């Protein structure tokens, strides 16, 4: 396995002294969350995706859920206190967050947004999520993630 190239996410974790493991799947051709979990030999319930949304108020929210799950927009709205929530359009992701579709991490966005983590994450010592670049995931404990990205646990999936 090649030495991980440091992504901005990894540098931010290092700066905060947060322990993590970097996982490289860049040579596997994996694209979907299920493919990424399989390429890394991980339980897909421990591999999370980062979704950016916009509420009826115009505010943005970040939801981090297992890769095989779908975000329940009604539950997301309830968790965030919005009347309704919609997925952010793909073309708006990079200007808003600094990340491209498929490489979006809850860590290191251009500005902080209210963030919600699917409550099932408490079942695992560590979870995996994007390292901010397609082909790389980072693995860390949910309580350690909270040190760099304040989040709320919520029931978010269908």
Secondary structure as GFF3:
##gff-version 3
##sequence-region A 1 158
A	DSSP	alpha_helix	8	15	.	.	.	ID=ss1
A	DSSP	beta_strand	21	24	.	.	.	ID=ss2
A	DSSP	alpha_helix	33	39	.	.	.	ID=ss3
A	DSSP	beta_strand	48	55	.	.	.	ID=ss4
A	DSSP	beta_strand	60	66	.	.	.	ID=ss5
A	DSSP	alpha_helix	73	80	.	.	.	ID=ss6
A	DSSP	beta_strand	85	87	.	.	.	ID=ss7
A	DSSP	alpha_helix	90	97	.	.	.	ID=ss8
A	DSSP	beta_strand	114	118	.	.	.	ID=ss9
A	DSSP	three_ten_helix	119	123	.	.	.	ID=ss10
A	DSSP	beta_strand	127	130	.	.	.	ID=ss11
A	DSSP	beta_strand	136	140	.	.	.	ID=ss12
A	DSSP	alpha_helix	142	148	.	.	.	ID=ss13
A	DSSP	beta_strand	151	154	.	.	.	ID=ss14
###
